Amino acid sequence: MKRILVKDGIFITGNEQEPVFKGSMIVEGDRIVYLGDGVPASETAKGFDETVNGNHRLFMPGLVNTHGHAAMSLLRGVGDDLALQVWLEEKMWPNEARFTAEDVRAGTLLSIVEMLKFGTTAFVDMYDHMDEVAKAVEESGMRGCLARGVIGLCPPDVQDAKLEEAIRFAREWNGAANGRITTMISPHAPYTCPPEYILRFVEASHALDLPIHTHMSETAREVEQNVKDYGARPVEHLEKLGVFDRPCLVAHGVHLTAHEIDILARHDVRVSHNPGSNLKLASGIAPVTELLNAGVKVSLGTDGSASNNNLDLFEEMRLAALLHKGISGDPTAVPAFAAYRMATSVGAESIWLPDTGELKAGMKADFIALDIDQPHFEPASNYLSHVVYSASAKDVTDVWVDGQALVRNGECLTLDEEKIKAEFRLRYAKLMSN
């Protein structure tokens, strides 16, 4: 197995008491085997295949994006400054209906390049033509927690075909790419899937022993419509349908009552907080402080780049830390360490990746390096604070997943960025000409 020594670097770990220290890290195969001061003689005796000079570098776990639609990069800037339902019904859905498998591949590969260069090593994707997404993840070397997202506003025979495709995809790709790909079952949302259809997804989740991922309570209008149509707000509606009897990750959770937060906590439902997208679409601001106080796992997602409009989790970290201070009047709300964990270890936990998200012996070697030889990282007073409040995704220089270098000095090693951009431009031009 390949052995890598990262020496003389600054490291951020998951230890709140001592989150930052200077030292060395040893990777053997796909695992971290040592993290500490100096290098033990026993490890030095084994030798190293590669030595990484950590001078002027800060090393931290790869970021985890827990909600998105990668292929929507094709629609970045196409429907800005619109309310969610107008944006969906007039701009997104009509364009997406014309997407081919080749479009989805091109859009996904572009987003993967963007995410990798921005320090994201694992992401959730809920979309159509998911075989193309999975193939792109496999080629890239990063991790993907993937699901065929299904909108059920269609005739019964189409519903059947979509569900069969979702089940087939989840079964075939779960555990693929040496375990880097995991899968979920994903009814799009309670307002786009009739109750009896959601029940069938719950049954599939039980049969496949896979989690459920869905959009939930993103807008006030959605919540009101759910009450009108089904006599209950989305949280109680999904609870009654048995969705929360399964491991479950919901996206957004913007409009929640205290009672609903208690329900989510009781069922260990994880919430993907998407502050950038929610702000841009004026959907509102999720009650993250209340969720955290109730013990709900809250992670960070960008959503698609048509509603964000980038895939920068450093930006989401900063927004999460600042927004909730501002709306609560409490400067201690979502402190830097909590925001950092939302993007790393809690993100990994939220998508059932127990051995990623932290730098420590025994964990997967998914980590990134930032160039800290820059003015906005001075003084060397509190690097954890600097990562959350000062850093930018453009500070990322190197990325590893499973101990394999995927980005070096800002250049993707597993994907041909120029070829991907050229193909993306062709697909976009063709899409817009139709």
Secondary structure, DSSP 8 states (H G I E B T S, - for coil): --EEEEEEEEEE-S-SSS-EEEEEEEEETTEEEEEESS--HHHHHH--SEEEE-TTEEEEE-EEE-S--GGGGGGTTTS-S--HHHIIIIIIHHHHTT--HHHHHHHHHHHHHHHHHTTEEEEEEEESSHHHHHHHHHHHT-EEEEEEEE---S-HHHHHHHHHHHHHHHHHHTTTTTTTEEE-BEE--TTTS-HHHHHHHHHHHHHHT--EEEEES-SHHHHHHHHHHHSS-HHHHHHHTTGGGS-EEEEE--S--HHHHHHHHHTT-EEEE-HHHHHHTT-----HHHHHHTT--EEE----TTSSS---HHHHHHHHHHHHHHHHT-TTSS-HHHHHHHHTHHHHHHTT-TT-SS-STTSB--EEEEE--SGGG-STT-HHHHHHHT--GGGEEEEEETTEEEEETTEESSS-HHHHHHHHHHHHHHHHH-
